[in-house]
C-alpha cells in the first residue's frame, strides 16, 4: 500500500509539474503579445490616420470614384499632345458675356454666384485652395495649399468657429466685391481625334476694394482653384444667361466647357516668363497690339489645322456641284461628241463617193481611124 501510494503521489507530482510548465509557457506568450501590443499604439494610430487620409483622398470633394464615373465631366487634356499653348485671361464680370458669373451679388436662398459657390465649397473642405503668388504663377499641388482660416484672416472676412469648424454668414461673404477672375486655359490640338480644344485649367477670384480716399479700386487676388477639382460640382449650379429672359439658364460646367466666357489676354507661357505688361512697358498701344497678335495666331492655327482654308473652300465648291446637273451635262457633252462624229463620218463618205464618180468620168475611149 505504501509503494502504491508513493507511485500515485509521484504521478500526481508529474501531472502538477506539467500543468505548471504549460501555465508558464502560456503566460510567457501572453506577456510577449502584451509587450508587442503595448509597443504599437502610436504606430497603429499613424496607420489609421494614413488610412483615413487615403479614404478622404478617394472621396475627394465629397464625391467617390464611383460617383465621378456615374457623373462624368469633360475629358482631360492628353499629356502627349503635339501642339499646346497656355494662356492667362482676365475675366471682367461687368462684360455682358460674363455677367452671369456675378449674379446674384449676394446669395439669396439657393441662388448664388460663382464666387459664393467656390467659397462655400472651400470652407466646407470639399475643394482645396492654392496660394496666389506675387509673380502671378500658380502651383497646384499639396505644397501650395492654403488654409481657409488664413484667407479669412488676411482679407479681414468675419467668421466664427463652432466645434472646430469655420462659419461665415452670407452677408459677410465678399461676393459683391469679386468682379474679376484670372483664368488659365490651354488651347491644344489633339492628334488622337484630330480636334482643337480650349480647356480651362485654373480659376482665381479677384476682389476689388476701394481705399478710404475714393481712389481706383485695388485688386486682391484671393486664391487659385484647380478646375478639374471644381468641375464635378459645377454641374449642380446654373447661371442666368439673359437679361430679357430670366428663365434662360445654363450650367456652370457647360458655360466653361463651351468657352462662353470672354476675357483679355494678360499673359502667356513663354521662355522669358514675362507678362504682356512687361513686354509692352507703359505703351498701351503695344499692349493691345500684343493681345491682338496672340488672338490672331490662335485663330489662324485653328482655321488652318487641315490646310489652307481658301483651298479647302474651292475643293468644297467643286464637291458641292449637283450630281444630277453634272450627269446631264456629261450626257449632253457625249451627245454632242457623237453628233460631231456622225457628221464627220458622213462628210468623209460623201467626199469619197464624189471622188469615185469623178475618177470614173475621166475614163475615155480612143477611136481608131480607118
C-alpha positions, 0 to 999 in steps of 0.5 A: 500500500505504501509503494502504491501510494508513493507511485500515485503521489509521484504521478500526481507530482508529474501531472502538477509539474506539467500543468505548471510548465504549460501555465508558464509557457502560456503566460510567457506568450501572453506577456510577449503579445502584451509587450508587442501590443503595448509597443504599437499604439502610436504606430497603429494610430499613424496607420489609421490616420494614413488610412483615413487620409487615403479614404478622404483622398478617394472621396475627394470633394465629397464625391467617390470614384464611383460617383465621378464615373456615374457623373462624368465631366469633360475629358482631360487634356492628353499629356502627349499632345503635339501642339499646346499653348497656355494662356492667362485671361482676365475675366471682367464680370461687368462684360455682358458675356460674363455677367452671369458669373456675378449674379446674384451679388449676394446669395439669396436662398439657393441662388448664388454666384460663382464666387459664393459657390467656390467659397462655400465649397472651400470652407466646407473642405470639399475643394482645396485652395492654392496660394496666389503668388506675387509673380502671378504663377500658380502651383497646384499641388499639396505644397501650395495649399492654403488654409481657409482660416488664413484667407479669412484672416488676411482679407479681414472676412468675419467668421466664427468657429463652432466645434472646430469648424469655420462659419461665415454668414452670407452677408459677410461673404465678399461676393459683391466685391469679386468682379474679376477672375484670372483664368488659365486655359490651354488651347491644344490640338489633339492628334488622337481625334484630330480636334482643337480644344480650349480647356480651362485649367485654373480659376482665381477670384479677384476682389476689388476694394476701394481705399478710404480716399475714393481712389481706383479700386485695388485688386486682391487676388484671393486664391487659385482653384484647380478646375478639374477639382471644381468641375464635378460640382459645377454641374449642380449650379446654373447661371442666368444667361439673359437679361430679357429672359430670366428663365434662360439658364445654363450650367456652370460646367457647360458655360466653361466647357463651351468657352462662353466666357470672354476675357483679355489676354494678360499673359502667356507661357513663354521662355522669358516668363514675362507678362504682356505688361512687361513686354509692352512697358507703359505703351498701351498701344503695344499692349493691345497690339500684343493681345491682338497678335496672340488672338490672331495666331490662335485663330489662324492655327485653328482655321488652318489645322487641315490646310489652307482654308481658301483651298479647302473652300474651292475643293468644297465648291467643286464637291458641292456641284449637283450630281444630277446637273453634272450627269446631264451635262456629261450626257449632253457633252457625249451627245454632242461628241457623237453628233460631231462624229456622225457628221464627220463620218458622213462628210468623209463618205460623201467626199469619197463617193464624189471622188469615185464618180469623178475618177470614173468620168475621166475614163475615155475611149480612143477611136481608131481611124480607118 
